[in-house]
Amino acid sequence: MSDRNYELYVEKKRSRAEGEANVLGVMKDMNFPAEQIAEVQARLAAMAAKQP
């Protein structure tokens, strides 16, 4: 993997993590039940595990 490709990979991972944190933060701000937040968090983790 070239340095540039690695940089793009790292940036994509960081952006994805920030997006997930934003989604969970909005859900907390909107007073979603803890169970729903945990379910979304688990689904996001499963999706992240599937992606390279």
ZICOR-V985270 format. One record per pair of residues at least 4 apart in sequence whose C-alpha atoms are under 8 Angstrom apart, sorted by sequence separation. I is the first residue (numbers start at 1). J is the second residue. D is the distance in Angstrom with one decimal. If there is no record, write none. Layout:
i: {I,I}
j: {J,J}
d: {D,D}
This chain:
i: {1,2,3,4,5,6,7,8,9,10,11,12,13,14,15,16,17,18,19,20,21,22,23,24,25,26,27,28,32,33,34,35,36,37,38,39,40,41,42,43,44,45,46,47,1,27,32,28,27,24,24,24,20}
j: {5,6,7,8,9,10,11,12,13,14,15,16,17,18,19,20,21,22,23,24,25,26,27,28,29,30,31,32,36,37,38,39,40,41,42,43,44,45,46,47,48,49,50,51,6,32,37,37,37,37,40,41,44}
d: {6.2,6.2,6.2,6.3,6.1,6.2,6.1,6.1,6.3,6.2,6.1,6.1,6.2,6.2,6.1,6.2,6.2,6.2,6.3,6.3,6.0,6.1,6.3,6.2,6.1,6.1,6.4,5.8,6.6,6.5,6.1,6.2,6.2,6.1,6.1,6.2,6.1,6.2,6.2,6.2,6.1,6.2,6.5,6.6,6.4,5.5,6.7,7.5,6.8,6.7,7.9,7.4,7.3}
